[in-house]
Amino acid sequence: MHHRELQGHAPLIQSCEFCQRADDRPEKYGERRTYEDYNLTVHYYCVLMSSGIWQRGEDEEGFYGFLPEDIQKEINRAARLKCAICKKRGASIGCVASRCKRSYHFPCGVERGCIFQFRENFPSYCWKHRPTQKRSPTSKGSSQCTICLELIEHAPSYNILASPCCKNAWFHRDCLQCQALSAGVFFFRCPVCNNKEKFQNEMLRMGLHIPEKDASWELEENAYQDLLQCYQHCDINICLCENGRNYNEPDSKWEIKRCQYCGSSGTHLACSSLTSWEQNWECIECRTILAKSTGMKLMPEKTDIGDSLLEEPSPKCPRQSPGSHLGFLVRSPKICPNAFTQCSQLDLPSSNNRLISPSSVISPSVRNLTLRKTQLVVQQRKVSNILRELRSQINTKRTRLNINRRNIWDSALKGFQKRSFNPANTIEVKYINCRTKTHMDSSKGDFFLLLIRHLQNSSLFEGDSSKILSFDSQALKDNLYYEAGKMIAVSLVHGGPSPSFFSKTLFDCLVYGTENVKPTIEDVADETVLQTIEKIKSARTLNSLESAINDCSEYLAIAGCLKPVTALHDKNVLVNEILNYHVIKRTLLPFESFRQGLKTLGVLEKMQMNPDAFCSILCHKPEKLTAKLLGDLFAIHCVPGADKARSLDFWMGYLQETEGGESAVTLEDILVFATGIRDIPPIGFDPEPAVKFLHIKYPVGKRHLNCLELPITKSYEKFKRIMDCTIRSTLRLESEVH
């Protein structure tokens, strides 16, 4: 995807759409870029740190993977948010701390002392909740900044940072940031002790940006041209090659093999009786050093060349072949005239005894890698953490809902509409069996599952698998759209399932506003409207278009789309107007009511701040259960003295056979038996699920604890038979009672 960008000198300096500043300071705000096609100017850090955008493109697309249309959506979202610092709108960045509702611009946050972490999901913290460094009781007085040598107080603050690995090393934030931008991720380390991992982790935590690039000195053209050489010379006293010592023919006996230790001596394979490139070879100097260090006696091997060799093949030690090392240690080569030839950078010897690893050769974008390889996992983990933050609002006061399974909607609605209902109270569900007039304990997760299923199939929504809001005048009058939104919000925060049936259009309307969303024909479920649209789209001439419009003029008049057409391409505009009316304008009142309901417990606000995370649970079905997923979900416990390894083997074997259809139950049945619900809720389980192997006869599912108690048996066959029988009969009995 290529868009025209302003190049060279522009007559007018445009301000960033987020922070409204025209500063062009890449070291502070990131690169500033303008897109003419979109009339759009933004700073890279303003985009990168925004809460409601995700990198959907390749690195070379858009703004390092951020597509201009996505940036525009984020600008529209941020236009409704006021900066807590400058009080102007466009504050796209929100504090990730639980219950904190501060939003701010990136430059304002920098000036106020907010922390922006350039890692993982790129979180930001306001000045009240930012991470801090602890002051050591022994650190008093002042000393020099290790970088600029100016005097600095030993008092950690936003502008003064302490080294995590050296007690008396102190830095100015700006000094460290400049060094990080210059050195890059591969060379940025503690200036005192050279520690890299611990130092980088602490500086990332404290908000330094360490770009994933080579150091600036590594990017100088031909800076290391002399090192792009590999040794190519046969140093054996009597070289057998007729073409000379410098001759090298790959994949033949005249291929030159370098010393596996120093890399600065070589031999033709034939000159040292090596039959294969994979054989190790050491020069006489390295073998002498090795023999002295290990106490071995140096014993040259006999060859067919005689005793005239300066160097002879050494006894072979059990070592990995050179190409199999994760890294290799080399030293500067000794110089031999005409002994060097150009080699690839991967073969480059190091001049400072540095351990080279594959990670130093490959430098992908962290955000892009997260998106492509672990996007779903990251989004689910992120939304789970967000919902757990919202769950901190829940208090211990209990609200009981008496639910009739035969009329789940009416009984739930009655409970939710009570004046005394408080969504922040702990919800307790009691099922009322109308036939027996008895009460039965049940999992509230099961209740929310039934409730969400009812909503999905109710008259409040329309569509097949992906649904939009419908227009039901009676439901609007009874305020049911509001209640539906509230029920969904409560379900998410209280550990229920997610309504994974939202269409992308409905979700985008909730997050970005209806004025910024263009519906598609896939959002239309009404057959009559679909036929109208298809008739207009299929028109091939102006006369046939006018005829199609005349046939549905009554509907077009109601929709406010009836207007004369002067050209065939006017049909595209007309189709878009019909879609906009049917999907959005027609349902504006239900939408606003539903939207207000979703504000319950702060869910809608978190959706708008983290759209990609919530989209993964509202617009996509839950991850299908697998044996591995269930195996990882349950923590394993055994009574003392039991064979835990065998019990675990029985449990995992049973899950795998169930997944393969070799059991009388399903993986969903096992989860229901243990927890009461069929899918893993977005917020996760509380308490965490566990399997306990005990000296009991039959399995027991303790749903209030999410605990599965299993018997210890002598054979797997008996274990499987008991599991199948108990789970199947228990679930059948429950279905008959309900």
C-alpha positions in Angstrom: 0.0 0.0 0.0 1.6 3.3 -1.1 0.3 6.7 -0.3 1.7 10.0 -1.4 3.8 11.7 1.3 4.9 15.3 1.4 8.6 15.3 0.3 11.1 18.2 0.3 10.1 21.6 1.5 6.4 22.1 2.2 4.9 25.6 2.0 3.1 25.1 5.2 4.2 23.1 8.3 1.3 21.0 9.3 0.6 20.0 12.9 0.2 16.4 14.2 -3.5 15.5 14.2 -3.1 13.9 17.7 -1.0 16.4 19.7 -1.6 19.5 17.5 2.1 20.3 17.5 4.2 20.9 14.4 7.5 20.0 16.1 9.8 17.9 13.9 11.9 16.3 16.6 12.4 12.6 15.7 14.5 12.0 18.8 11.6 13.2 21.1 8.3 12.5 19.3 9.4 10.1 16.5 9.3 10.8 12.8 6.7 13.2 11.6 4.9 12.2 8.4 2.3 13.7 6.1 -0.1 11.9 3.7 -1.5 14.2 1.1 -4.2 11.8 0.0 -5.7 11.8 3.6 -4.7 15.4 4.5 -3.0 13.7 7.5 0.1 14.6 9.5 1.1 12.6 12.6 4.1 11.9 14.8 5.2 8.3 15.0 5.2 8.1 18.8 1.8 9.7 18.9 0.5 6.8 16.7 2.6 4.1 18.4 1.4 4.9 21.9 -2.3 5.5 21.0 -4.6 3.1 22.8 -7.0 2.2 20.0 -4.8 1.3 17.1 -3.0 -1.8 15.9 -0.3 -2.3 13.3 -2.2 -4.3 10.6 0.2 -3.7 7.7 3.7 -4.8 6.8 6.6 -2.7 8.0 6.8 -1.0 4.6 3.1 -0.2 4.4 1.6 3.1 5.7 3.5 4.5 8.7 5.7 1.5 9.6 2.7 -0.8 9.4 0.0 1.6 10.7 -2.4 2.1 7.8 -3.6 5.7 7.2 -7.3 4.6 7.4 -6.6 3.1 10.8 -4.8 6.2 11.9 -7.8 8.3 10.8 -10.2 6.1 12.8 -8.0 6.6 15.9 -8.0 10.4 15.3 -11.8 10.3 15.2 -11.9 8.3 18.4 -9.4 10.6 20.2 -11.4 13.7 19.1 -13.9 12.9 21.8 -11.2 12.6 24.6 -9.8 15.6 26.5 -6.2 15.8 27.6 -5.9 15.8 31.3 -2.9 18.1 31.0 -3.6 20.7 28.3 -7.4 20.2 28.4 -7.5 20.1 24.6 -9.1 17.2 22.6 -7.3 14.5 20.7 -5.9 12.7 23.8 -5.4 9.2 22.3 -3.3 7.8 25.0 -4.7 6.4 28.3 -3.2 5.4 31.5 -3.3 1.6 31.9 -3.6 1.7 35.7 -6.8 0.2 37.0 -9.6 2.8 37.4 -7.4 5.6 36.1 -9.3 7.5 33.4 -6.6 10.0 32.5 -6.0 10.5 28.8 -3.3 12.8 27.3 -1.2 13.7 24.3 2.2 12.2 23.9 4.1 15.5 24.2 2.0 16.6 27.1 2.7 13.3 28.8 6.5 13.7 28.3 6.4 17.2 29.7 4.3 16.1 32.7 6.5 13.1 33.5 4.3 10.2 32.2 6.0 6.9 31.4 5.7 5.4 27.9 7.0 1.8 27.7 8.3 0.9 24.2 7.7 -2.9 24.6 4.9 -5.6 24.5 1.6 -3.8 24.1 3.2 -0.3 24.5 1.5 0.7 27.7 1.6 4.2 29.2 1.3 5.4 32.8 0.2 8.8 34.0 2.3 10.9 36.4 0.4 9.5 39.4 0.8 5.8 38.5 4.1 5.7 36.7 6.7 3.1 37.8 9.5 4.4 40.0 12.9 3.3 41.2 13.5 2.6 44.8 16.1 4.7 46.6 18.8 2.7 48.4 19.3 3.7 52.0 23.1 3.8 51.3 22.8 6.1 48.3 23.2 9.7 49.5 24.9 12.8 48.2 25.8 13.4 44.6 28.2 12.3 41.9 28.7 12.8 38.2 26.4 11.5 35.5 28.3 8.6 34.0 27.6 9.9 30.5 27.8 13.7 30.5 29.9 13.9 33.7 27.7 16.7 35.1 26.9 16.7 38.8 23.8 14.7 39.7 21.9 14.0 43.0 21.5 10.4 44.2 17.7 10.7 44.2 15.8 8.7 41.7 13.1 10.8 39.9 11.6 11.1 36.4 14.7 12.8 35.1 17.3 10.9 37.1 17.8 7.2 36.7 19.9 4.7 38.6 21.6 1.7 37.1 20.0 -1.6 38.2 23.4 -3.4 38.1 25.9 -0.8 39.4 25.2 0.8 42.8 26.9 4.1 42.2 26.0 4.6 38.5 23.5 7.5 37.9 22.3 9.0 34.7 20.2 11.8 33.3 17.2 10.4 31.5 18.0 12.5 28.4 21.7 11.3 28.4 20.6 7.7 28.4 17.9 8.2 25.8 20.4 9.8 23.4 22.7 6.8 24.0 19.9 4.3 23.4 18.9 5.9 20.1 22.5 5.8 18.9 23.4 2.3 20.1 20.2 0.5 19.4 19.0 -2.7 21.0 22.1 -4.8 20.2 24.7 -2.4 21.7 22.8 -0.4 24.4 24.1 -1.6 27.8 25.3 -0.3 31.1 28.2 2.1 30.5 29.9 1.0 33.7 29.7 -2.8 33.8 28.5 -3.6 30.3 25.5 -5.5 31.5 22.9 -5.7 28.7 19.8 -7.7 29.7 19.2 -6.4 33.2 20.0 -2.9 32.2 17.8 -2.8 29.1 14.8 -4.3 31.0 15.0 -1.6 33.7 15.4 1.2 31.2 12.4 -0.1 29.1 10.4 -0.2 32.3 11.3 3.4 33.0 10.2 4.5 29.6 13.3 4.7 27.4 13.0 3.9 23.8 15.6 1.4 22.6 15.1 1.2 18.8 15.5 -2.3 17.2 18.2 -1.3 14.8 22.0 -1.5 14.4 24.1 1.1 16.2 24.7 4.3 14.3 28.4 3.5 13.9 27.5 0.1 12.4 25.5 1.8 9.7 28.4 3.9 8.3 29.2 2.9 4.8 32.2 0.6 4.4 33.1 1.2 8.1 34.2 -2.5 8.5 35.2 -3.3 4.9 38.5 -4.7 6.1 36.8 -7.2 8.3 34.6 -8.5 5.5 37.3 -11.0 4.7 37.7 -14.6 5.5 41.0 -16.4 5.7 41.8 -18.4 2.5 45.3 -19.8 2.5 46.8 -23.3 3.0 49.4 -23.1 5.7 50.6 -26.8 5.6 54.4 -27.0 5.1 54.0 -29.0 1.9 50.9 -27.9 -0.1 49.8 -30.6 -2.6 47.6 -28.2 -4.7 49.1 -27.5 -8.1 47.2 -24.3 -8.3 48.9 -22.8 -5.3 48.1 -22.2 -1.6 45.5 -19.6 -2.3 43.4 -21.8 -4.6 40.0 -22.7 -3.2 37.5 -24.9 -4.9 34.3 -25.5 -2.8 32.9 -29.0 -2.5 36.2 -30.6 -3.6 39.4 -31.8 -2.0 40.9 -28.4 -2.7 38.4 -26.6 -0.6 40.2 -24.6 2.2 39.2 -25.5 5.7 40.0 -22.9 8.4 41.0 -23.6 12.0 37.9 -24.1 14.1 39.4 -22.1 17.0 41.2 -19.1 15.6 40.0 -19.0 12.0 43.4 -17.5 11.0 45.1 -20.7 9.6 43.9 -22.9 6.9 44.5 -26.1 4.9 43.2 -27.7 1.8 41.2 -30.8 2.8 43.6 -33.0 0.8 46.7 -31.5 2.3 45.6 -32.6 5.8 43.9 -35.8 4.7 40.4 -34.5 5.6 37.7 -36.4 3.8 34.9 -34.0 4.5 34.2 -30.4 5.3 32.4 -31.6 8.5 35.6 -32.8 10.0 37.2 -30.5 12.6 40.7 -29.2 12.1 42.9 -27.2 14.4 46.1 -25.4 13.6 49.3 -26.4 15.4 49.2 -23.3 17.6 45.7 -23.9 18.8 46.4 -27.6 19.4 49.4 -26.8 21.5 47.4 -24.3 23.6 44.6 -26.9 24.0 47.1 -29.7 25.0 48.7 -27.5 27.6 45.4 -26.4 29.1 44.1 -30.0 29.4 47.4 -31.8 30.2 47.2 -33.9 27.1 50.3 -34.9 25.2 50.4 -33.6 21.7 50.5 -36.7 19.4 50.7 -35.9 15.7 49.0 -38.4 13.5 50.8 -40.1 10.6 49.8 -39.1 7.1 50.7 -40.3 3.7 52.8 -37.2 3.2 55.5 -38.1 5.7 57.2 -36.1 8.4 57.7 -33.0 6.2 54.5 -31.4 7.3 54.6 -28.3 9.4 51.1 -29.1 10.7 49.3 -32.4 10.9 45.8 -33.4 11.6 45.0 -33.5 15.3 43.3 -36.3 17.1 39.6 -35.6 16.7 37.8 -34.5 19.8 34.0 -35.0 20.3 32.8 -31.6 19.3 29.9 -30.1 17.3 30.6 -29.2 13.7 31.3 -25.5 13.2 28.0 -24.9 11.5 26.0 -26.3 14.3 26.9 -23.8 17.0 24.4 -21.2 18.2 27.3 -18.8 18.4 31.0 -19.0 17.7 34.0 -17.4 19.3 36.7 -16.1 16.9 39.8 -13.9 17.2 41.4 -11.6 14.8 43.1 -13.4 11.9 46.9 -13.4 11.4 47.8 -11.7 8.2 49.1 -13.8 5.3 49.8 -12.1 1.9 46.9 -12.8 -0.6 45.3 -15.0 2.0 42.0 -13.2 2.2 38.9 -13.2 0.0 35.5 -11.5 0.3 33.0 -13.4 2.4 29.4 -12.8 3.4 28.5 -11.0 6.6 27.4 -14.2 8.2 31.0 -15.4 8.0 32.4 -12.2 9.4 35.0 -12.9 12.1 34.6 -10.7 15.1 37.5 -8.5 16.3 36.5 -8.3 19.9 35.9 -11.9 20.9 32.1 -11.3 20.9 29.7 -14.2 20.9 27.6 -13.9 17.8 24.1 -15.4 17.8 21.3 -15.5 15.1 19.4 -12.8 17.0 22.1 -10.3 16.2 21.6 -10.9 12.5 17.9 -10.8 12.4 16.1 -7.6 13.7 12.3 -7.8 13.0 9.9 -5.2 14.4 8.7 -6.3 17.8 5.2 -5.0 17.2 4.9 -6.6 13.8 6.2 -10.0 15.2 3.6 -9.8 17.9 0.9 -9.1 15.4 1.8 -11.9 13.0 2.7 -14.8 15.2 1.0 -14.2 18.5 -1.7 -11.7 17.8 -4.6 -13.8 19.1 -2.8 -14.9 22.2 -1.7 -11.3 23.0 -5.2 -9.9 22.4 -6.8 -12.5 24.6 -4.3 -12.0 27.4 -4.7 -8.2 27.1 -8.5 -8.3 27.3 -8.3 -10.7 30.2 -6.1 -8.3 32.1 -8.4 -5.4 31.3 -11.5 -7.3 32.5 -9.7 -8.3 35.7 -8.9 -4.7 36.3 -12.6 -3.9 35.9 -13.5 -6.8 38.2 -11.7 -4.9 41.0 -14.9 -2.8 41.2 -16.9 -5.8 42.4 -17.6 -5.8 46.1 -18.5 -8.6 48.5 -22.1 -7.6 48.9 -24.3 -10.2 47.2 -27.2 -9.8 44.8 -29.3 -12.9 44.3 -31.0 -13.5 40.9 -33.8 -16.1 41.0 -33.8 -17.5 37.5 -36.3 -19.7 35.7 -34.4 -21.7 33.0 -37.7 -22.1 31.0 -38.0 -18.3 30.8 -34.4 -17.1 31.1 -35.0 -13.7 29.6 -38.0 -12.5 31.6 -36.5 -13.7 34.9 -33.1 -12.2 34.2 -34.7 -8.9 33.0 -36.8 -8.8 36.2 -33.6 -9.1 38.3 -31.6 -6.5 36.3 -34.4 -3.9 36.4 -34.8 -4.0 40.1 -34.0 -0.7 41.7 -31.8 -2.5 44.2 -29.7 -4.2 41.5 -26.1 -3.0 41.6 -23.8 -4.4 38.9 -20.9 -3.9 41.3 -22.3 -6.4 43.8 -21.3 -10.1 43.7 -24.0 -11.9 41.7 -25.5 -15.1 43.1 -27.7 -17.2 40.8 -30.5 -19.5 42.0 -32.4 -21.6 39.4 -36.1 -22.0 40.1 -37.6 -25.2 38.8 -41.2 -24.3 38.0 -42.3 -27.9 38.0 -41.0 -28.9 41.4 -40.9 -25.4 43.0 -37.4 -26.2 44.3 -34.2 -24.2 44.2 -31.0 -25.5 42.8 -27.5 -24.1 43.0 -25.9 -23.3 39.7 -22.9 -21.6 38.2 -23.5 -18.0 37.2 -21.3 -18.7 34.2 -24.0 -21.1 33.0 -26.6 -18.5 33.6 -24.7 -15.8 31.6 -24.1 -18.4 28.8 -27.9 -19.0 28.5 -28.6 -15.3 28.7 -26.0 -14.4 25.9 -27.5 -17.2 23.7 -30.9 -15.7 24.2 -29.7 -12.2 23.2 -28.0 -13.6 20.1 -31.3 -15.1 18.9 -33.6 -12.3 20.1 -35.4 -9.6 18.0 -32.8 -7.0 19.2 -30.3 -8.3 16.7 -30.4 -9.4 13.1 -28.1 -11.2 10.8 -26.7 -14.7 10.6 -23.5 -15.4 12.5 -22.4 -11.7 12.6 -25.1 -9.5 13.8 -26.1 -5.8 13.8 -28.8 -4.1 15.9 -32.3 -4.4 14.5 -35.1 -1.9 15.0 -37.8 -3.2 17.4 -40.1 -0.3 18.4 -41.6 -2.2 21.4 -38.1 -3.2 22.7 -37.0 0.4 22.3 -40.0 1.6 24.3 -39.3 -1.0 27.0 -35.7 0.1 27.2 -34.5 -3.5 26.3 -31.6 -2.3 24.2 -30.1 -0.6 27.3 -30.7 -3.7 29.4 -29.1 -5.9 26.7 -26.0 -3.7 26.7 -25.9 -3.8 30.5 -26.2 -7.6 30.6 -23.3 -8.0 28.2 -21.1 -5.7 30.2 -22.0 -7.4 33.5 -21.4 -10.8 31.9 -17.9 -9.8 30.8 -16.8 -8.4 34.1 -18.4 -11.1 36.3 -16.8 -14.0 34.5 -19.4 -14.9 31.9 -18.9 -15.6 28.2 -18.5 -13.0 25.5 -21.2 -12.3 22.9 -18.9 -13.3 20.0 -21.6 -12.5 17.4 -21.0 -8.7 16.9 -20.4 -7.8 13.3 -17.4 -5.7 12.6 -19.6 -2.8 11.6 -21.5 -2.9 14.9 -18.3 -3.0 16.9 -16.7 -0.2 14.9 -19.8 2.0 15.5 -19.4 1.4 19.2 -15.7 2.2 19.2 -15.3 4.9 16.6 -18.8 6.4 16.3 -21.4 5.8 13.6 -20.3 8.8 11.6 -16.9 7.1 10.9 -18.2 3.7 9.8 -19.1 2.6 6.3 -21.4 -0.5 6.4 -21.2 -3.2 3.7 -23.8 -5.4 2.0 -22.8 -8.2 4.4 -24.5 -6.2 7.2 -27.9 -6.5 5.5 -30.1 -9.4 6.6 -33.4 -8.2 5.2 -34.1 -10.0 1.9 -36.2 -7.2 0.5 -33.5 -4.7 1.1 -30.9 -7.0 -0.4 -33.0 -7.5 -3.5 -33.3 -3.7 -3.9 -29.6 -3.2 -3.6 -28.8 -6.1 -6.0 -31.3 -4.7 -8.5 -29.6 -1.3 -8.4 -26.1 -2.7 -8.5 -26.9 -4.9 -11.5 -28.1 -2.0 -13.7 -25.9 -1.8 -16.8 -27.4 1.2 -18.4 -28.8 4.5 -17.2 -32.3 3.5 -18.4 -32.2 0.2 -16.4 -30.9 2.1 -13.4 -33.9 4.5 -13.6 -36.2 1.6 -13.9 -34.8 -0.2 -10.9 -35.1 3.0 -8.8 -38.7 3.5 -10.0 -39.5 -0.1 -8.9 -38.4 0.5 -5.3 -39.2 4.3 -5.1 -41.5 3.8 -2.1 -38.7 2.3 0.0 -36.1 4.8 -1.3 -38.4 7.7 -0.3 -38.8 6.3 3.2 -35.0 5.9 3.4 -34.5 9.5 2.1 -32.5 8.2 -0.8 -34.9 8.9 -3.7 -33.2 11.4 -6.0 -32.7 11.8 -9.8 -29.7 10.1 -11.3 -27.7 11.6 -14.2 -25.1 8.9 -14.8 -24.7 5.2 -14.3 -22.0 5.6 -11.7 -24.6 7.3 -9.4 -25.7 3.8 -8.5 -22.7 3.4 -6.2 -23.5 6.5 -4.2 -27.2 5.3 -4.0 -26.2 1.9 -2.7 -24.0 3.4 0.0 -26.8 5.7 1.0 -29.2 2.7 1.3 -26.6 0.8 3.4 -26.0 3.7 5.6 -29.8 4.2 6.2 -30.6 0.5 6.8 -27.6 -0.4 9.0 -27.0 2.9 10.8 -29.6 5.7 10.5 -32.5 3.4 11.0 -31.1 2.0 14.3 -29.7 5.2 15.8 -32.0 5.2 18.8 -31.6 1.5 19.6 -27.8 1.9 19.1 -27.6 4.9 21.5 -29.6 2.9 24.1 -27.4 -0.2 23.7 -24.3 1.9 23.9 -25.4 3.5 27.2 -26.0 0.0 28.6 -22.4 -1.1 27.6 -21.1 1.8 29.7 -21.9 -0.3 32.8 -18.8 -1.0 34.9 -16.7 1.0 32.4 -16.8 -1.6 29.7 -17.5 0.7 26.7 -14.7 3.0 27.8 -12.2 0.2 27.8 -13.5 -1.0 24.5 -12.8 2.4 23.0 -9.3 2.5 24.5 -8.5 -1.1 23.4 -10.5 -1.9 20.3 -8.3 -4.7 18.9 -8.4 -6.6 22.2 -12.1 -6.4 22.6 -12.7 -7.1 18.9 -11.0 -10.5 19.4 -13.8 -11.6 21.9 -16.8 -9.7 20.6 -16.5 -10.4 16.8 -14.8 -13.8 16.9 -15.8 -17.1 18.4 -13.9 -18.5 21.4 -10.9 -20.6 20.8 -11.9 -24.2 20.2 -11.1 -26.5 23.1 -8.2 -28.9 22.6 -6.5 -31.5 24.8 -3.5 -29.2 25.2 -5.6 -26.2 26.1 -7.4 -28.1 28.8 -4.2 -29.7 30.0 -2.6 -26.3 30.4 -5.7 -24.9 32.0 -5.9 -27.2 35.1 -3.2 -27.3 37.7 -2.4 -30.9 38.9 -2.3 -31.9 42.5 -1.9 -35.4 44.0 -2.3 -36.8 47.5 1.1 -37.6 49.2 2.4 -41.0 48.2 0.5 -41.2 44.9 2.3 -41.7 41.6 1.8 -38.2 40.1 3.5 -39.0 36.8 1.2 -42.0 36.1 -1.9 -40.0 37.2 -0.9 -37.1 34.9 -0.3 -39.6 32.1 -3.9 -41.0 32.6 -5.4 -37.5 32.6 -3.6 -36.3 29.4 -4.2 -39.6 27.7 -7.9 -39.2 28.4 -8.0 -35.7 27.1 -6.2 -36.7 23.9 -8.6 -39.6 23.3 -11.6 -37.4 24.0 -10.3 -34.9 21.4 -9.9 -37.7 18.9 -13.5 -38.8 19.4 -12.6 -42.0 21.2 -14.5 -41.1 24.4 -18.2 -41.1 25.3 -18.0 -37.4 26.2 -16.5 -34.3 24.7 -13.9 -31.8 25.9 -16.8 -29.3 26.5 -18.5 -31.9 28.7 -15.4 -32.2 30.8 -15.2 -28.5 31.2 -18.9 -28.2 32.1 -18.5 -31.1 34.7 -15.6 -29.2 36.4 -16.7 -25.6 36.0 -20.3 -25.4 34.9 -19.5 -23.7 31.5 -18.6 -24.9 28.1 -16.1 -22.2 27.0 -13.2 -20.5 28.7 -14.5 -17.0 29.7 -12.6 -14.0 28.4 -11.7 -12.9 32.0 -10.5 -16.4 32.8 -11.5 -18.5 35.8 -11.6 -17.5 39.4 -10.4 -19.5 41.2 -8.0 -21.1 38.8 -9.1 -24.6 37.7 -7.4 -27.5 39.3 -7.3 -31.3 39.1 -6.9 -33.3 42.3 -6.0 -37.0 42.3 -7.5 -38.5 45.5 -8.3 -41.9 46.9 -12.0 -41.8 45.8 -14.1 -44.1 43.7 -15.7 -41.6 41.2 -14.9 -38.2 39.8 -16.4 -35.2 41.5 -16.8 -31.8 39.8 -16.8 -28.9 42.4 -17.9 -26.1 40.2 -17.9 -23.4 42.9 -14.1 -24.1 43.1 -13.5 -25.0 39.5 -12.0 -28.2 40.8 -12.1 -31.7 39.3 -11.4 -34.4 41.8 -10.4 -37.6 40.1 -9.8 -41.2 41.4 -6.4 -42.9 41.5 -6.7 -46.1 39.5 -4.3 -48.9 38.7 -5.1 -49.0 35.0 -5.9 -46.5 32.4 -8.9 -48.5 31.1 -10.6 -48.3 34.5 -9.8 -44.6 34.7 -11.4 -43.9 31.3 -14.5 -46.1 32.0 -15.2 -44.3 35.3 -14.7 -40.9 33.8 -17.0 -41.6 30.8 -19.7 -43.1 32.9 -19.7 -40.4 35.6 -19.5 -37.3 33.4 -22.1 -38.6 30.9 -24.7 -39.7 33.5 -24.2 -36.4 35.6 -24.8 -34.1 32.6 -27.7 -36.2 31.4 -29.4 -36.0 34.8 -28.9 -32.2 34.9 -30.5 -31.8 31.5 -33.5 -33.9 32.5 -34.0 -31.8 35.7 -33.7 -28.6 33.8 
